[in-house]
Amino acid sequence: MIDALYPIVRRGLFQLDAEVAHHASMTALRIAEKTGLLGLLSPSDTFTSPVEVMGLKFPNRVGLAAGLDKEGNTIDALGRLGFGSIEIGTITPRPQAGNPKPRLFRLIDREAIINRMGFNNPGIEVGVKNVRSARSFKGIIGFNIGKNKDTPNENAADDYLICLREAYAVADYVAVNLSSPNTPGLRDLQGAEASARLLDLLKKEQQKLADEHQKYVPLLFKIAPDLDEPQIQDLAKVFLNGGLDGVIATNTTLDRHGVASHPRAAEAGGLSGRPVFEKSTATLRAFASHLGPQIPIIGVGGISSLEDAREKIRAGASLVQIYTSFVYQGPKLVRELAKGL
């Protein structure tokens, strides 16, 4: 039923401003979950192919990428749609409003989105509270963390440490966002020296928290697709030497190749969706060649079909995530990927 209805619902949502439509759809999902309207949807048919990655048992290989559920308040509703994992955030220590609106744009004929949201979120305290309130989701919850916009890079580690400490008890894994193009200077933290220092501090804190909570929560770094081969090689060495648990490849891109002729191409922000697939997959493949089997990779960026997801796996990913294609195609895609993989 939901598959038949989604094209109609999407047509209505796409008449609205993109960010208004986003909030409306998330609110509708939460209401449908609370009133039992999503009760007939069970992820059980997509939870039949579990896979163990980073010591975690994922019910299937398909996850929701960070950025859709920024607050972590729609986990149960999204879980009904078949995701094996849901990554919330990005969450920062303090609440922040993000960048001025409008800041979210559809490129419909390219099945793409440009966003410059700027880590709009309610802050770590509320984010943790929201995750604690999730009840029915039986999959893996990832907690994506970042620094506040007004925190200088030399103090960025303090923000990440605050978030790691607060999120540790409720997260199955923690993803460190170093690669959003919408927070000024953030990508500078992807430099080999800066990322090595940050990883060292976070790994030391992770060990303390593991002893305190009597559980090990894997730590992942989310990286950009806009890296060249020497940068990838340097970062791979940092990740291997520092004991990173996983990599998420990739975030959105600043590159406008493939959408240059589109009226929205000049909008500032990160591009996601179909046009990112090749660039993102090439970055994934390059990291996989350097990391080998020691550090698993979650492949995200431009997946819009089962064949795309399989290509990410062939390139070296252990798991995949979607976001933009979910907006365009709806829940049917989640089940197609989960069963097909």
Contacts in CASP RR format, 6 or more apart in sequence:
PFRMAT RR
TARGET T0000
AUTHOR 0000-0000-0000
METHOD contacts of the structure
MODEL  1
MIDALYPIVRRGLFQLDAEVAHHASMTALRIAEKTGLLGLLSPSDTFTSP
VEVMGLKFPNRVGLAAGLDKEGNTIDALGRLGFGSIEIGTITPRPQAGNP
KPRLFRLIDREAIINRMGFNNPGIEVGVKNVRSARSFKGIIGFNIGKNKD
TPNENAADDYLICLREAYAVADYVAVNLSSPNTPGLRDLQGAEASARLLD
LLKKEQQKLADEHQKYVPLLFKIAPDLDEPQIQDLAKVFLNGGLDGVIAT
NTTLDRHGVASHPRAAEAGGLSGRPVFEKSTATLRAFASHLGPQIPIIGV
GGISSLEDAREKIRAGASLVQIYTSFVYQGPKLVRELAKGL
1 40 0 8 1.000
2 41 0 8 1.000
2 331 0 8 1.000
3 330 0 8 1.000
3 331 0 8 1.000
3 332 0 8 1.000
6 329 0 8 1.000
6 330 0 8 1.000
6 331 0 8 1.000
6 332 0 8 1.000
9 25 0 8 1.000
10 328 0 8 1.000
10 330 0 8 1.000
13 21 0 8 1.000
13 24 0 8 1.000
13 25 0 8 1.000
14 21 0 8 1.000
14 106 0 8 1.000
14 108 0 8 1.000
16 24 0 8 1.000
17 102 0 8 1.000
17 104 0 8 1.000
18 102 0 8 1.000
18 104 0 8 1.000
18 105 0 8 1.000
18 106 0 8 1.000
18 113 0 8 1.000
19 101 0 8 1.000
19 102 0 8 1.000
19 103 0 8 1.000
19 104 0 8 1.000
22 68 0 8 1.000
22 104 0 8 1.000
26 68 0 8 1.000
26 69 0 8 1.000
26 74 0 8 1.000
29 38 0 8 1.000
29 74 0 8 1.000
29 77 0 8 1.000
29 78 0 8 1.000
30 73 0 8 1.000
30 74 0 8 1.000
30 77 0 8 1.000
31 37 0 8 1.000
32 38 0 8 1.000
32 77 0 8 1.000
33 39 0 8 1.000
33 74 0 8 1.000
33 76 0 8 1.000
33 77 0 8 1.000
33 80 0 8 1.000
33 136 0 8 1.000
38 77 0 8 1.000
38 80 0 8 1.000
39 80 0 8 1.000
41 80 0 8 1.000
41 81 0 8 1.000
41 331 0 8 1.000
42 80 0 8 1.000
43 59 0 8 1.000
43 79 0 8 1.000
43 80 0 8 1.000
43 81 0 8 1.000
43 82 0 8 1.000
43 83 0 8 1.000
43 84 0 8 1.000
43 138 0 8 1.000
45 335 0 8 1.000
45 339 0 8 1.000
46 59 0 8 1.000
46 60 0 8 1.000
46 62 0 8 1.000
46 82 0 8 1.000
46 84 0 8 1.000
46 334 0 8 1.000
46 335 0 8 1.000
46 338 0 8 1.000
46 339 0 8 1.000
47 59 0 8 1.000
47 60 0 8 1.000
47 82 0 8 1.000
47 84 0 8 1.000
47 138 0 8 1.000
47 139 0 8 1.000
48 60 0 8 1.000
49 59 0 8 1.000
49 60 0 8 1.000
49 61 0 8 1.000
49 338 0 8 1.000
49 339 0 8 1.000
49 341 0 8 1.000
50 57 0 8 1.000
50 58 0 8 1.000
50 59 0 8 1.000
50 60 0 8 1.000
51 57 0 8 1.000
51 58 0 8 1.000
51 60 0 8 1.000
51 61 0 8 1.000
51 318 0 8 1.000
51 319 0 8 1.000
52 58 0 8 1.000
53 296 0 8 1.000
53 318 0 8 1.000
53 319 0 8 1.000
54 173 0 8 1.000
54 218 0 8 1.000
54 220 0 8 1.000
54 245 0 8 1.000
54 246 0 8 1.000
54 296 0 8 1.000
55 218 0 8 1.000
56 140 0 8 1.000
56 172 0 8 1.000
56 173 0 8 1.000
56 218 0 8 1.000
57 140 0 8 1.000
58 84 0 8 1.000
58 85 0 8 1.000
58 139 0 8 1.000
58 140 0 8 1.000
58 319 0 8 1.000
59 84 0 8 1.000
59 85 0 8 1.000
59 138 0 8 1.000
59 139 0 8 1.000
59 140 0 8 1.000
60 82 0 8 1.000
60 84 0 8 1.000
60 338 0 8 1.000
60 341 0 8 1.000
61 84 0 8 1.000
61 309 0 8 1.000
61 313 0 8 1.000
61 318 0 8 1.000
61 319 0 8 1.000
61 320 0 8 1.000
61 337 0 8 1.000
61 338 0 8 1.000
61 341 0 8 1.000
62 82 0 8 1.000
62 83 0 8 1.000
62 84 0 8 1.000
62 85 0 8 1.000
62 309 0 8 1.000
62 319 0 8 1.000
62 320 0 8 1.000
62 321 0 8 1.000
62 322 0 8 1.000
62 334 0 8 1.000
62 337 0 8 1.000
62 338 0 8 1.000
62 341 0 8 1.000
63 83 0 8 1.000
63 84 0 8 1.000
63 85 0 8 1.000
63 86 0 8 1.000
63 87 0 8 1.000
63 319 0 8 1.000
63 320 0 8 1.000
63 321 0 8 1.000
63 322 0 8 1.000
64 78 0 8 1.000
64 83 0 8 1.000
64 85 0 8 1.000
64 86 0 8 1.000
64 87 0 8 1.000
64 321 0 8 1.000
64 322 0 8 1.000
64 323 0 8 1.000
64 326 0 8 1.000
65 87 0 8 1.000
65 300 0 8 1.000
65 301 0 8 1.000
65 321 0 8 1.000
65 322 0 8 1.000
65 323 0 8 1.000
66 87 0 8 1.000
66 88 0 8 1.000
66 89 0 8 1.000
66 90 0 8 1.000
66 144 0 8 1.000
66 175 0 8 1.000
66 177 0 8 1.000
66 222 0 8 1.000
66 323 0 8 1.000
67 87 0 8 1.000
67 89 0 8 1.000
67 90 0 8 1.000
67 117 0 8 1.000
67 144 0 8 1.000
67 323 0 8 1.000
68 78 0 8 1.000
68 323 0 8 1.000
68 326 0 8 1.000
68 327 0 8 1.000
69 75 0 8 1.000
69 78 0 8 1.000
69 86 0 8 1.000
69 88 0 8 1.000
69 89 0 8 1.000
70 88 0 8 1.000
70 89 0 8 1.000
70 90 0 8 1.000
70 91 0 8 1.000
70 117 0 8 1.000
70 120 0 8 1.000
70 121 0 8 1.000
71 88 0 8 1.000
71 89 0 8 1.000
71 121 0 8 1.000
71 122 0 8 1.000
71 126 0 8 1.000
71 127 0 8 1.000
71 130 0 8 1.000
72 88 0 8 1.000
72 89 0 8 1.000
72 127 0 8 1.000
72 130 0 8 1.000
72 131 0 8 1.000
72 134 0 8 1.000
73 127 0 8 1.000
73 130 0 8 1.000
73 133 0 8 1.000
75 86 0 8 1.000
75 88 0 8 1.000
75 130 0 8 1.000
75 131 0 8 1.000
75 134 0 8 1.000
75 137 0 8 1.000
75 141 0 8 1.000
76 134 0 8 1.000
76 135 0 8 1.000
76 136 0 8 1.000
76 137 0 8 1.000
78 86 0 8 1.000
78 137 0 8 1.000
79 86 0 8 1.000
79 136 0 8 1.000
79 137 0 8 1.000
79 139 0 8 1.000
80 136 0 8 1.000
81 331 0 8 1.000
81 334 0 8 1.000
82 331 0 8 1.000
82 334 0 8 1.000
82 335 0 8 1.000
82 338 0 8 1.000
83 139 0 8 1.000
83 334 0 8 1.000
83 338 0 8 1.000
84 139 0 8 1.000
84 140 0 8 1.000
84 338 0 8 1.000
85 139 0 8 1.000
85 140 0 8 1.000
85 141 0 8 1.000
85 142 0 8 1.000
85 172 0 8 1.000
85 319 0 8 1.000
85 321 0 8 1.000
86 137 0 8 1.000
86 139 0 8 1.000
86 140 0 8 1.000
86 141 0 8 1.000
86 142 0 8 1.000
87 141 0 8 1.000
87 142 0 8 1.000
87 143 0 8 1.000
87 144 0 8 1.000
87 175 0 8 1.000
87 321 0 8 1.000
88 127 0 8 1.000
88 130 0 8 1.000
88 131 0 8 1.000
88 141 0 8 1.000
88 142 0 8 1.000
88 143 0 8 1.000
88 144 0 8 1.000
89 121 0 8 1.000
89 143 0 8 1.000
89 144 0 8 1.000
89 145 0 8 1.000
90 119 0 8 1.000
90 121 0 8 1.000
90 144 0 8 1.000
90 145 0 8 1.000
90 146 0 8 1.000
90 177 0 8 1.000
90 180 0 8 1.000
91 121 0 8 1.000
91 122 0 8 1.000
91 123 0 8 1.000
91 124 0 8 1.000
91 127 0 8 1.000
91 143 0 8 1.000
91 144 0 8 1.000
91 145 0 8 1.000
91 146 0 8 1.000
91 163 0 8 1.000
91 167 0 8 1.000
92 119 0 8 1.000
92 121 0 8 1.000
92 123 0 8 1.000
92 124 0 8 1.000
92 145 0 8 1.000
92 146 0 8 1.000
92 147 0 8 1.000
92 148 0 8 1.000
92 159 0 8 1.000
92 163 0 8 1.000
93 123 0 8 1.000
93 124 0 8 1.000
93 147 0 8 1.000
93 148 0 8 1.000
93 151 0 8 1.000
93 159 0 8 1.000
93 162 0 8 1.000
93 163 0 8 1.000
94 123 0 8 1.000
94 124 0 8 1.000
94 148 0 8 1.000
95 121 0 8 1.000
95 122 0 8 1.000
95 123 0 8 1.000
95 126 0 8 1.000
96 118 0 8 1.000
96 119 0 8 1.000
96 120 0 8 1.000
96 121 0 8 1.000
96 123 0 8 1.000
96 148 0 8 1.000
96 149 0 8 1.000
97 120 0 8 1.000
98 117 0 8 1.000
98 118 0 8 1.000
98 119 0 8 1.000
98 120 0 8 1.000
98 149 0 8 1.000
99 116 0 8 1.000
99 117 0 8 1.000
99 118 0 8 1.000
99 120 0 8 1.000
99 182 0 8 1.000
103 115 0 8 1.000
103 116 0 8 1.000
103 117 0 8 1.000
103 118 0 8 1.000
104 113 0 8 1.000
104 114 0 8 1.000
104 115 0 8 1.000
104 116 0 8 1.000
104 117 0 8 1.000
105 113 0 8 1.000
105 114 0 8 1.000
105 115 0 8 1.000
105 264 0 8 1.000
105 267 0 8 1.000
106 112 0 8 1.000
106 113 0 8 1.000
106 264 0 8 1.000
107 113 0 8 1.000
107 114 0 8 1.000
107 259 0 8 1.000
107 262 0 8 1.000
107 264 0 8 1.000
107 265 0 8 1.000
107 275 0 8 1.000
108 328 0 8 1.000
109 262 0 8 1.000
110 258 0 8 1.000
110 259 0 8 1.000
110 262 0 8 1.000
110 273 0 8 1.000
110 274 0 8 1.000
110 275 0 8 1.000
111 273 0 8 1.000
111 274 0 8 1.000
111 304 0 8 1.000
111 324 0 8 1.000
111 325 0 8 1.000
111 328 0 8 1.000
112 259 0 8 1.000
112 271 0 8 1.000
112 272 0 8 1.000
112 273 0 8 1.000
112 274 0 8 1.000
112 275 0 8 1.000
112 276 0 8 1.000
112 324 0 8 1.000
113 271 0 8 1.000
113 272 0 8 1.000
113 273 0 8 1.000
113 324 0 8 1.000
113 327 0 8 1.000
114 264 0 8 1.000
114 267 0 8 1.000
114 269 0 8 1.000
114 270 0 8 1.000
114 271 0 8 1.000
114 272 0 8 1.000
115 182 0 8 1.000
115 252 0 8 1.000
115 269 0 8 1.000
115 270 0 8 1.000
115 272 0 8 1.000
116 181 0 8 1.000
116 182 0 8 1.000
116 267 0 8 1.000
116 268 0 8 1.000
116 269 0 8 1.000
116 270 0 8 1.000
117 182 0 8 1.000
118 149 0 8 1.000
118 180 0 8 1.000
118 182 0 8 1.000
118 183 0 8 1.000
119 146 0 8 1.000
119 148 0 8 1.000
119 149 0 8 1.000
119 180 0 8 1.000
119 182 0 8 1.000
119 183 0 8 1.000
121 127 0 8 1.000
122 130 0 8 1.000
124 145 0 8 1.000
124 162 0 8 1.000
124 163 0 8 1.000
124 166 0 8 1.000
124 167 0 8 1.000
125 166 0 8 1.000
128 166 0 8 1.000
128 167 0 8 1.000
128 169 0 8 1.000
128 170 0 8 1.000
131 141 0 8 1.000
131 143 0 8 1.000
131 167 0 8 1.000
131 170 0 8 1.000
131 171 0 8 1.000
132 170 0 8 1.000
134 141 0 8 1.000
139 172 0 8 1.000
140 172 0 8 1.000
140 173 0 8 1.000
141 170 0 8 1.000
141 171 0 8 1.000
141 172 0 8 1.000
142 171 0 8 1.000
142 172 0 8 1.000
142 173 0 8 1.000
142 174 0 8 1.000
142 175 0 8 1.000
143 163 0 8 1.000
143 167 0 8 1.000
143 170 0 8 1.000
143 171 0 8 1.000
143 173 0 8 1.000
143 174 0 8 1.000
143 175 0 8 1.000
144 174 0 8 1.000
144 175 0 8 1.000
144 177 0 8 1.000
144 222 0 8 1.000
145 160 0 8 1.000
145 163 0 8 1.000
145 164 0 8 1.000
145 167 0 8 1.000
145 174 0 8 1.000
145 175 0 8 1.000
145 176 0 8 1.000
145 177 0 8 1.000
146 159 0 8 1.000
146 160 0 8 1.000
146 163 0 8 1.000
146 176 0 8 1.000
146 177 0 8 1.000
147 156 0 8 1.000
147 159 0 8 1.000
147 160 0 8 1.000
147 183 0 8 1.000
147 186 0 8 1.000
148 159 0 8 1.000
149 183 0 8 1.000
149 184 0 8 1.000
151 158 0 8 1.000
151 159 0 8 1.000
153 185 0 8 1.000
153 186 0 8 1.000
153 188 0 8 1.000
153 189 0 8 1.000
153 194 0 8 1.000
156 189 0 8 1.000
156 198 0 8 1.000
157 197 0 8 1.000
157 198 0 8 1.000
157 201 0 8 1.000
157 202 0 8 1.000
160 176 0 8 1.000
160 198 0 8 1.000
160 201 0 8 1.000
160 202 0 8 1.000
161 201 0 8 1.000
161 202 0 8 1.000
161 205 0 8 1.000
163 174 0 8 1.000
164 174 0 8 1.000
164 202 0 8 1.000
164 205 0 8 1.000
164 206 0 8 1.000
164 209 0 8 1.000
164 219 0 8 1.000
165 205 0 8 1.000
165 209 0 8 1.000
167 174 0 8 1.000
168 174 0 8 1.000
168 206 0 8 1.000
168 209 0 8 1.000
168 213 0 8 1.000
168 217 0 8 1.000
169 213 0 8 1.000
171 217 0 8 1.000
172 217 0 8 1.000
172 218 0 8 1.000
173 217 0 8 1.000
173 218 0 8 1.000
173 219 0 8 1.000
173 220 0 8 1.000
173 245 0 8 1.000
174 217 0 8 1.000
174 218 0 8 1.000
174 219 0 8 1.000
174 220 0 8 1.000
175 220 0 8 1.000
175 221 0 8 1.000
175 222 0 8 1.000
175 248 0 8 1.000
176 198 0 8 1.000
176 202 0 8 1.000
176 219 0 8 1.000
176 220 0 8 1.000
176 221 0 8 1.000
176 222 0 8 1.000
177 186 0 8 1.000
177 222 0 8 1.000
177 251 0 8 1.000
178 186 0 8 1.000
178 187 0 8 1.000
178 189 0 8 1.000
178 190 0 8 1.000
178 195 0 8 1.000
178 198 0 8 1.000
178 221 0 8 1.000
178 222 0 8 1.000
178 223 0 8 1.000
178 224 0 8 1.000
179 186 0 8 1.000
179 187 0 8 1.000
179 190 0 8 1.000
179 222 0 8 1.000
179 223 0 8 1.000
179 224 0 8 1.000
179 250 0 8 1.000
179 251 0 8 1.000
180 186 0 8 1.000
180 187 0 8 1.000
180 251 0 8 1.000
180 252 0 8 1.000
181 187 0 8 1.000
181 224 0 8 1.000
181 226 0 8 1.000
181 251 0 8 1.000
181 252 0 8 1.000
181 253 0 8 1.000
181 254 0 8 1.000
181 269 0 8 1.000
181 270 0 8 1.000
182 269 0 8 1.000
182 270 0 8 1.000
187 224 0 8 1.000
187 226 0 8 1.000
188 194 0 8 1.000
189 195 0 8 1.000
189 198 0 8 1.000
190 223 0 8 1.000
190 224 0 8 1.000
190 227 0 8 1.000
190 231 0 8 1.000
190 235 0 8 1.000
191 231 0 8 1.000
191 234 0 8 1.000
191 235 0 8 1.000
192 231 0 8 1.000
192 234 0 8 1.000
192 235 0 8 1.000
192 237 0 8 1.000
192 238 0 8 1.000
195 221 0 8 1.000
195 235 0 8 1.000
195 238 0 8 1.000
196 238 0 8 1.000
196 241 0 8 1.000
196 242 0 8 1.000
199 221 0 8 1.000
199 238 0 8 1.000
199 239 0 8 1.000
199 242 0 8 1.000
199 243 0 8 1.000
199 244 0 8 1.000
200 242 0 8 1.000
202 219 0 8 1.000
203 219 0 8 1.000
203 242 0 8 1.000
203 243 0 8 1.000
203 244 0 8 1.000
206 216 0 8 1.000
206 217 0 8 1.000
206 219 0 8 1.000
209 217 0 8 1.000
210 216 0 8 1.000
210 217 0 8 1.000
218 245 0 8 1.000
218 246 0 8 1.000
219 244 0 8 1.000
219 245 0 8 1.000
219 246 0 8 1.000
220 244 0 8 1.000
220 245 0 8 1.000
220 246 0 8 1.000
220 247 0 8 1.000
220 248 0 8 1.000
220 298 0 8 1.000
221 239 0 8 1.000
221 244 0 8 1.000
221 246 0 8 1.000
221 247 0 8 1.000
221 248 0 8 1.000
222 247 0 8 1.000
222 248 0 8 1.000
222 249 0 8 1.000
222 250 0 8 1.000
222 251 0 8 1.000
223 235 0 8 1.000
223 247 0 8 1.000
223 248 0 8 1.000
223 249 0 8 1.000
223 250 0 8 1.000
223 251 0 8 1.000
223 283 0 8 1.000
223 287 0 8 1.000
224 250 0 8 1.000
224 251 0 8 1.000
224 253 0 8 1.000
224 283 0 8 1.000
225 249 0 8 1.000
225 250 0 8 1.000
225 251 0 8 1.000
225 252 0 8 1.000
225 253 0 8 1.000
225 255 0 8 1.000
225 276 0 8 1.000
225 279 0 8 1.000
225 280 0 8 1.000
225 282 0 8 1.000
225 283 0 8 1.000
225 301 0 8 1.000
226 253 0 8 1.000
226 254 0 8 1.000
226 255 0 8 1.000
226 279 0 8 1.000
227 235 0 8 1.000
227 283 0 8 1.000
229 286 0 8 1.000
232 283 0 8 1.000
232 286 0 8 1.000
232 287 0 8 1.000
232 290 0 8 1.000
233 290 0 8 1.000
235 287 0 8 1.000
236 287 0 8 1.000
236 290 0 8 1.000
236 291 0 8 1.000
237 290 0 8 1.000
238 244 0 8 1.000
239 246 0 8 1.000
239 247 0 8 1.000
239 291 0 8 1.000
239 295 0 8 1.000
240 290 0 8 1.000
240 291 0 8 1.000
240 294 0 8 1.000
240 295 0 8 1.000
243 295 0 8 1.000
244 295 0 8 1.000
245 295 0 8 1.000
245 296 0 8 1.000
246 295 0 8 1.000
246 296 0 8 1.000
246 297 0 8 1.000
246 298 0 8 1.000
247 287 0 8 1.000
247 291 0 8 1.000
247 295 0 8 1.000
247 296 0 8 1.000
247 297 0 8 1.000
247 298 0 8 1.000
248 297 0 8 1.000
248 298 0 8 1.000
248 299 0 8 1.000
248 300 0 8 1.000
248 321 0 8 1.000
249 280 0 8 1.000
249 283 0 8 1.000
249 284 0 8 1.000
249 287 0 8 1.000
249 297 0 8 1.000
249 298 0 8 1.000
249 299 0 8 1.000
249 300 0 8 1.000
249 317 0 8 1.000
250 276 0 8 1.000
250 279 0 8 1.000
250 280 0 8 1.000
250 283 0 8 1.000
250 284 0 8 1.000
250 299 0 8 1.000
250 300 0 8 1.000
250 301 0 8 1.000
252 269 0 8 1.000
252 270 0 8 1.000
252 271 0 8 1.000
252 272 0 8 1.000
252 276 0 8 1.000
253 270 0 8 1.000
253 271 0 8 1.000
253 272 0 8 1.000
253 276 0 8 1.000
253 279 0 8 1.000
253 280 0 8 1.000
254 269 0 8 1.000
254 270 0 8 1.000
254 271 0 8 1.000
255 271 0 8 1.000
255 279 0 8 1.000
256 265 0 8 1.000
256 271 0 8 1.000
257 275 0 8 1.000
257 279 0 8 1.000
258 275 0 8 1.000
259 265 0 8 1.000
259 271 0 8 1.000
259 275 0 8 1.000
272 301 0 8 1.000
272 302 0 8 1.000
272 323 0 8 1.000
272 324 0 8 1.000
273 301 0 8 1.000
273 302 0 8 1.000
273 304 0 8 1.000
273 323 0 8 1.000
273 324 0 8 1.000
273 325 0 8 1.000
274 302 0 8 1.000
274 304 0 8 1.000
274 324 0 8 1.000
274 325 0 8 1.000
275 302 0 8 1.000
276 301 0 8 1.000
276 302 0 8 1.000
277 301 0 8 1.000
277 302 0 8 1.000
277 303 0 8 1.000
277 304 0 8 1.000
277 308 0 8 1.000
280 299 0 8 1.000
280 300 0 8 1.000
280 301 0 8 1.000
280 302 0 8 1.000
281 301 0 8 1.000
281 311 0 8 1.000
281 312 0 8 1.000
281 315 0 8 1.000
284 297 0 8 1.000
284 299 0 8 1.000
284 312 0 8 1.000
284 315 0 8 1.000
284 316 0 8 1.000
284 317 0 8 1.000
285 315 0 8 1.000
285 316 0 8 1.000
287 297 0 8 1.000
288 297 0 8 1.000
288 315 0 8 1.000
288 316 0 8 1.000
288 317 0 8 1.000
291 297 0 8 1.000
296 318 0 8 1.000
296 319 0 8 1.000
297 316 0 8 1.000
297 317 0 8 1.000
297 318 0 8 1.000
298 317 0 8 1.000
298 318 0 8 1.000
298 319 0 8 1.000
298 320 0 8 1.000
298 321 0 8 1.000
299 312 0 8 1.000
299 315 0 8 1.000
299 317 0 8 1.000
299 319 0 8 1.000
299 320 0 8 1.000
299 321 0 8 1.000
300 312 0 8 1.000
300 320 0 8 1.000
300 321 0 8 1.000
300 322 0 8 1.000
300 323 0 8 1.000
301 321 0 8 1.000
301 324 0 8 1.000
302 308 0 8 1.000
302 322 0 8 1.000
302 324 0 8 1.000
302 325 0 8 1.000
303 309 0 8 1.000
303 312 0 8 1.000
303 320 0 8 1.000
303 321 0 8 1.000
303 322 0 8 1.000
303 325 0 8 1.000
303 337 0 8 1.000
304 324 0 8 1.000
304 325 0 8 1.000
304 328 0 8 1.000
304 329 0 8 1.000
304 333 0 8 1.000
306 336 0 8 1.000
306 337 0 8 1.000
306 340 0 8 1.000
306 341 0 8 1.000
309 320 0 8 1.000
309 337 0 8 1.000
309 340 0 8 1.000
309 341 0 8 1.000
310 341 0 8 1.000
312 320 0 8 1.000
313 320 0 8 1.000
313 341 0 8 1.000
320 337 0 8 1.000
320 341 0 8 1.000
322 333 0 8 1.000
322 334 0 8 1.000
322 337 0 8 1.000
325 333 0 8 1.000
326 333 0 8 1.000
326 334 0 8 1.000
END
